[in-house]
Amino acid sequence: MATDLTKRVQKIAEARSIPESEILEQALERGVENLWIDLILSRYVNDEIGRATSIELVGCDRLKRAERALQAVEDDVRWGLSA
């Protein structure tokens, strides 16, 4: 796995003509950003933080997508229970 990751980093760096360290930095930033968004949205869904705070932290579009996804899951569960 580590070898695959190293090869991918090398190929991306070569394709973009930038150092591997910059690729790793970008990957870390993106990963942390995604983890942050997941944390905020899960706190919102679990009623640990309010809607306004969530919008402030991750943006309205992301929150609306999460609400639609949650609604779809709830609809599927209701449908499954009524069958």
PASEVEX-473305 format. One record per residue: residue number from 1; residue in one letter; x negated, y, z negated of N, C-alpha, C in turn. Coordinates in steps of 0.05 Angstrom, whole numbers. Each point is the difference from the previous one (the first is absolute). Example, Ala and Ser with C-alpha at 12.3 -4.5 7.8 and 13.67 -1.06 7.14 Angstrom:
BEGIN
<vodo resi="1" resn="A" n_u="-264" n_v="-114" n_w="-156" ca_u="18" ca_v="24" ca_w="0" c_u="-18" c_v="24" c_w="0"/>
<vodo resi="2" resn="S" n_u="7" n_v="21" n_w="14" ca_u="-16" ca_v="24" ca_w="-1" c_u="15" c_v="22" c_w="-14"/>
END
This chain:
BEGIN
<vodo resi="1" resn="M" n_u="-17" n_v="-24" n_w="0" ca_u="17" ca_v="24" ca_w="0" c_u="-17" c_v="25" c_w="0"/>
<vodo resi="2" resn="A" n_u="-20" n_v="1" n_w="-17" ca_u="-18" ca_v="23" ca_w="-2" c_u="-14" c_v="4" c_w="27"/>
<vodo resi="3" resn="T" n_u="-8" n_v="-22" n_w="13" ca_u="-14" ca_v="2" ca_w="25" c_u="19" c_v="12" c_w="21"/>
<vodo resi="4" resn="D" n_u="25" n_v="-9" n_w="0" ca_u="20" ca_v="12" ca_w="19" c_u="3" c_v="30" c_w="-4"/>
<vodo resi="5" resn="L" n_u="2" n_v="7" n_w="-25" ca_u="4" ca_v="28" ca_w="-7" c_u="-25" c_v="17" c_w="9"/>
<vodo resi="6" resn="T" n_u="-23" n_v="-11" n_w="-5" ca_u="-25" ca_v="14" ca_w="8" c_u="0" c_v="4" c_w="30"/>
<vodo resi="7" resn="K" n_u="7" n_v="-21" n_w="15" ca_u="0" ca_v="1" ca_w="29" c_u="20" c_v="21" c_w="10"/>
<vodo resi="8" resn="R" n_u="23" n_v="0" n_w="-13" ca_u="21" ca_v="19" ca_w="8" c_u="-10" c_v="29" c_w="-4"/>
<vodo resi="9" resn="V" n_u="-12" n_v="5" n_w="-23" ca_u="-10" ca_v="26" ca_w="-6" c_u="-21" c_v="8" c_w="20"/>
<vodo resi="10" resn="Q" n_u="-18" n_v="-18" n_w="7" ca_u="-21" ca_v="5" ca_w="20" c_u="13" c_v="7" c_w="27"/>
<vodo resi="11" resn="K" n_u="20" n_v="-16" n_w="8" ca_u="12" ca_v="5" ca_w="26" c_u="15" c_v="27" c_w="1"/>
<vodo resi="12" resn="I" n_u="14" n_v="6" n_w="-21" ca_u="14" ca_v="26" ca_w="-1" c_u="-20" c_v="23" c_w="1"/>
<vodo resi="13" resn="A" n_u="-22" n_v="-2" n_w="-16" ca_u="-21" ca_v="20" ca_w="0" c_u="-12" c_v="4" c_w="27"/>
<vodo resi="14" resn="E" n_u="-6" n_v="-22" n_w="14" ca_u="-11" ca_v="2" ca_w="27" c_u="20" c_v="13" c_w="19"/>
<vodo resi="15" resn="A" n_u="25" n_v="-8" n_w="-1" ca_u="20" ca_v="10" ca_w="18" c_u="4" c_v="30" c_w="-4"/>
<vodo resi="16" resn="R" n_u="-2" n_v="9" n_w="-24" ca_u="4" ca_v="29" ca_w="-6" c_u="-26" c_v="16" c_w="-1"/>
<vodo resi="17" resn="S" n_u="-22" n_v="-14" n_w="2" ca_u="-26" ca_v="13" ca_w="-1" c_u="-4" c_v="16" c_w="-26"/>
<vodo resi="18" resn="I" n_u="7" n_v="-13" n_w="-22" ca_u="-4" ca_v="13" ca_w="-26" c_u="-12" c_v="-21" c_w="-18"/>
<vodo resi="19" resn="P" n_u="-13" n_v="8" n_w="-22" ca_u="-13" ca_v="-19" ca_w="-18" c_u="20" c_v="-18" c_w="-14"/>
<vodo resi="20" resn="E" n_u="-9" n_v="-24" n_w="-6" ca_u="17" ca_v="-19" ca_w="-15" c_u="10" c_v="11" c_w="-26"/>
<vodo resi="21" resn="S" n_u="-17" n_v="16" n_w="-13" ca_u="8" ca_v="11" ca_w="-26" c_u="24" c_v="18" c_w="3"/>
<vodo resi="22" resn="E" n_u="2" n_v="14" n_w="22" ca_u="24" ca_v="17" ca_w="5" c_u="25" c_v="-17" c_w="4"/>
<vodo resi="23" resn="I" n_u="-3" n_v="-22" n_w="13" ca_u="23" ca_v="-19" ca_w="4" c_u="9" c_v="-10" c_w="-27"/>
<vodo resi="24" resn="L" n_u="-19" n_v="-8" n_w="-17" ca_u="7" ca_v="-9" ca_w="-27" c_u="13" c_v="21" c_w="-17"/>
<vodo resi="25" resn="E" n_u="-9" n_v="25" n_w="3" ca_u="12" ca_v="22" ca_w="-15" c_u="29" c_v="4" c_w="9"/>
<vodo resi="26" resn="Q" n_u="4" n_v="0" n_w="27" ca_u="27" ca_v="3" ca_w="10" c_u="19" c_v="-22" c_w="-9"/>
<vodo resi="27" resn="A" n_u="-11" n_v="-25" n_w="1" ca_u="16" ca_v="-23" ca_w="-9" c_u="8" c_v="3" c_w="-29"/>
<vodo resi="28" resn="L" n_u="-19" n_v="8" n_w="-17" ca_u="6" ca_v="4" ca_w="-28" c_u="21" c_v="21" c_w="-4"/>
<vodo resi="29" resn="E" n_u="-2" n_v="22" n_w="14" ca_u="19" ca_v="22" ca_w="-3" c_u="28" c_v="-9" c_w="9"/>
<vodo resi="30" resn="R" n_u="2" n_v="-15" n_w="22" ca_u="26" ca_v="-9" ca_w="10" c_u="11" c_v="-21" c_w="-19"/>
<vodo resi="31" resn="G" n_u="-16" n_v="-17" n_w="-10" ca_u="9" ca_v="-21" ca_w="-19" c_u="11" c_v="13" c_w="-26"/>
<vodo resi="32" resn="V" n_u="-15" n_v="19" n_w="-11" ca_u="9" ca_v="13" ca_w="-24" c_u="26" c_v="15" c_w="5"/>
<vodo resi="33" resn="E" n_u="2" n_v="13" n_w="23" ca_u="24" ca_v="15" ca_w="7" c_u="24" c_v="-19" c_w="1"/>
<vodo resi="34" resn="N" n_u="-3" n_v="-23" n_w="13" ca_u="22" ca_v="-20" ca_w="2" c_u="7" c_v="-10" c_w="-28"/>
<vodo resi="35" resn="L" n_u="-19" n_v="-6" n_w="-16" ca_u="5" ca_v="-9" ca_w="-28" c_u="15" c_v="21" c_w="-16"/>
<vodo resi="36" resn="W" n_u="-7" n_v="25" n_w="4" ca_u="13" ca_v="22" ca_w="-14" c_u="29" c_v="2" c_w="9"/>
<vodo resi="37" resn="I" n_u="5" n_v="-1" n_w="26" ca_u="27" ca_v="1" ca_w="10" c_u="17" c_v="-23" c_w="-11"/>
<vodo resi="38" resn="D" n_u="-11" n_v="-24" n_w="1" ca_u="14" ca_v="-24" ca_w="-11" c_u="7" c_v="4" c_w="-30"/>
<vodo resi="39" resn="L" n_u="-19" n_v="11" n_w="-15" ca_u="5" ca_v="5" ca_w="-28" c_u="23" c_v="20" c_w="-4"/>
<vodo resi="40" resn="I" n_u="-1" n_v="22" n_w="13" ca_u="21" ca_v="20" ca_w="-3" c_u="27" c_v="-11" c_w="9"/>
<vodo resi="41" resn="L" n_u="1" n_v="-13" n_w="22" ca_u="26" ca_v="-11" ca_w="10" c_u="11" c_v="-21" c_w="-19"/>
<vodo resi="42" resn="S" n_u="-17" n_v="-17" n_w="-11" ca_u="9" ca_v="-20" ca_w="-18" c_u="10" c_v="12" c_w="-26"/>
<vodo resi="43" resn="R" n_u="-13" n_v="21" n_w="-9" ca_u="10" ca_v="14" ca_w="-24" c_u="27" c_v="14" c_w="6"/>
<vodo resi="44" resn="Y" n_u="3" n_v="10" n_w="23" ca_u="26" ca_v="12" ca_w="8" c_u="22" c_v="-21" c_w="0"/>
<vodo resi="45" resn="V" n_u="-5" n_v="-22" n_w="14" ca_u="19" ca_v="-21" ca_w="2" c_u="8" c_v="-11" c_w="-28"/>
<vodo resi="46" resn="N" n_u="-19" n_v="-1" n_w="-18" ca_u="5" ca_v="-10" ca_w="-27" c_u="9" c_v="21" c_w="-19"/>
<vodo resi="47" resn="D" n_u="8" n_v="23" n_w="11" ca_u="11" ca_v="23" ca_w="-16" c_u="-20" c_v="10" c_w="-22"/>
<vodo resi="48" resn="E" n_u="-25" n_v="-2" n_w="6" ca_u="-20" ca_v="10" ca_w="-18" c_u="-7" c_v="30" c_w="5"/>
<vodo resi="49" resn="I" n_u="4" n_v="8" n_w="25" ca_u="-3" ca_v="28" ca_w="7" c_u="23" c_v="8" c_w="18"/>
<vodo resi="50" resn="G" n_u="6" n_v="26" n_w="1" ca_u="23" ca_v="10" ca_w="15" c_u="-6" c_v="4" c_w="29"/>
<vodo resi="51" resn="R" n_u="21" n_v="5" n_w="15" ca_u="-1" ca_v="3" ca_w="28" c_u="-17" c_v="25" c_w="8"/>
<vodo resi="52" resn="A" n_u="4" n_v="22" n_w="-14" ca_u="-14" ca_v="24" ca_w="7" c_u="-30" c_v="-3" c_w="-4"/>
<vodo resi="53" resn="T" n_u="-8" n_v="-13" n_w="-22" ca_u="-28" ca_v="-5" ca_w="-6" c_u="-12" c_v="-19" c_w="22"/>
<vodo resi="54" resn="S" n_u="15" n_v="-20" n_w="7" ca_u="-9" ca_v="-19" ca_w="21" c_u="-4" c_v="14" c_w="26"/>
<vodo resi="55" resn="I" n_u="18" n_v="18" n_w="8" ca_u="-2" ca_v="15" ca_w="25" c_u="-25" c_v="17" c_w="-2"/>
<vodo resi="56" resn="E" n_u="-4" n_v="13" n_w="-22" ca_u="-24" ca_v="17" ca_w="-4" c_u="-26" c_v="-16" c_w="4"/>
<vodo resi="57" resn="L" n_u="0" n_v="-24" n_w="-10" ca_u="-25" ca_v="-16" ca_w="0" c_u="-5" c_v="-15" c_w="26"/>
<vodo resi="58" resn="V" n_u="21" n_v="-10" n_w="13" ca_u="-4" ca_v="-16" ca_w="25" c_u="14" c_v="11" c_w="24"/>
<vodo resi="59" resn="G" n_u="17" n_v="20" n_w="-3" ca_u="14" ca_v="11" ca_w="23" c_u="27" c_v="-12" c_w="4"/>
<vodo resi="60" resn="C" n_u="17" n_v="17" n_w="12" ca_u="28" ca_v="-7" ca_w="4" c_u="4" c_v="-24" c_w="20"/>
<vodo resi="61" resn="D" n_u="-15" n_v="0" n_w="22" ca_u="2" ca_v="-21" ca_w="19" c_u="-6" c_v="-28" c_w="-11"/>
<vodo resi="62" resn="R" n_u="-21" n_v="-2" n_w="-15" ca_u="-7" ca_v="-25" ca_w="-13" c_u="21" c_v="-9" c_w="-20"/>
<vodo resi="63" resn="L" n_u="10" n_v="19" n_w="-15" ca_u="20" ca_v="-7" ca_w="-20" c_u="26" c_v="-10" c_w="14"/>
<vodo resi="64" resn="K" n_u="8" n_v="14" n_w="21" ca_u="24" ca_v="-8" ca_w="14" c_u="-3" c_v="-28" c_w="12"/>
<vodo resi="65" resn="R" n_u="-24" n_v="-6" n_w="11" ca_u="-5" ca_v="-27" ca_w="11" c_u="2" c_v="-21" c_w="-22"/>
<vodo resi="66" resn="A" n_u="-11" n_v="6" n_w="-23" ca_u="2" ca_v="-19" ca_w="-22" c_u="29" c_v="-3" c_w="-9"/>
<vodo resi="67" resn="E" n_u="15" n_v="21" n_w="-1" ca_u="29" ca_v="-2" ca_w="-7" c_u="15" c_v="-17" c_w="20"/>
<vodo resi="68" resn="R" n_u="-6" n_v="4" n_w="26" ca_u="14" ca_v="-17" ca_w="21" c_u="-8" c_v="-29" c_w="-3"/>
<vodo resi="69" resn="A" n_u="-25" n_v="-5" n_w="-5" ca_u="-10" ca_v="-28" ca_w="-4" c_u="14" c_v="-13" c_w="-24"/>
<vodo resi="70" resn="L" n_u="1" n_v="15" n_w="-22" ca_u="13" ca_v="-10" ca_w="-24" c_u="30" c_v="-5" c_w="5"/>
<vodo resi="71" resn="Q" n_u="13" n_v="17" n_w="14" ca_u="28" ca_v="-3" ca_w="6" c_u="4" c_v="-25" c_w="18"/>
<vodo resi="72" resn="A" n_u="-18" n_v="-5" n_w="19" ca_u="2" ca_v="-23" ca_w="17" c_u="-3" c_v="-26" c_w="-16"/>
<vodo resi="73" resn="V" n_u="-18" n_v="0" n_w="-19" ca_u="-4" ca_v="-24" ca_w="-17" c_u="25" c_v="-4" c_w="-17"/>
<vodo resi="74" resn="E" n_u="10" n_v="21" n_w="-12" ca_u="24" ca_v="-2" ca_w="-16" c_u="24" c_v="-10" c_w="17"/>
<vodo resi="75" resn="D" n_u="3" n_v="10" n_w="24" ca_u="21" ca_v="-9" ca_w="18" c_u="-3" c_v="-30" c_w="6"/>
<vodo resi="76" resn="D" n_u="-24" n_v="-9" n_w="6" ca_u="-5" ca_v="-28" ca_w="6" c_u="6" c_v="-18" c_w="-24"/>
<vodo resi="77" resn="V" n_u="-7" n_v="9" n_w="-24" ca_u="6" ca_v="-16" ca_w="-24" c_u="30" c_v="-2" c_w="-4"/>
<vodo resi="78" resn="R" n_u="14" n_v="23" n_w="3" ca_u="29" ca_v="-1" ca_w="-3" c_u="13" c_v="-19" c_w="21"/>
<vodo resi="79" resn="W" n_u="-10" n_v="2" n_w="25" ca_u="10" ca_v="-18" ca_w="21" c_u="-5" c_v="-29" c_w="-7"/>
<vodo resi="80" resn="G" n_u="-24" n_v="-5" n_w="-9" ca_u="-7" ca_v="-28" ca_w="-7" c_u="17" c_v="-11" c_w="-23"/>
<vodo resi="81" resn="L" n_u="6" n_v="17" n_w="-20" ca_u="16" ca_v="-9" ca_w="-23" c_u="29" c_v="-4" c_w="8"/>
<vodo resi="82" resn="S" n_u="9" n_v="14" n_w="21" ca_u="28" ca_v="-2" ca_w="7" c_u="6" c_v="-23" c_w="20"/>
<vodo resi="83" resn="A" n_u="-21" n_v="-13" n_w="10" ca_u="4" ca_v="-21" ca_w="20" c_u="10" c_v="-26" c_w="-11"/>
END
